[in-house]
Amino acid sequence: MTIEQIRGNLNEHLGKKVIIKYNLGRNKYEKYHAKIKELYKNVFIVELIESKIKNEVKSFSYSDIITKTIKIVY
């Protein structure tokens, strides 16, 4: 997969709810229920839905998907 394909895939789901599984290493994972908020040239921003902090956002790079640091379930 290329960055352009990933960006196109995320663009189709812009504003929709997704599940992001973030690999922290050593069999540790964080799981986020989020909404894809914005896409930029090198990163994308998600807004966490079930967060204790109001309007908490996280950013990830497209290369995180290529290197399998994160997995997105649409």
Secondary structure, DSSP 4 states (H G I P E B T S, - for coil): --HHHHHHHHHHTTTSEEEEEEEEETTEEEEEEEEEEEE-SSEEEEEESS-SSTT-EEEEEHHHHHTTSEEEE-
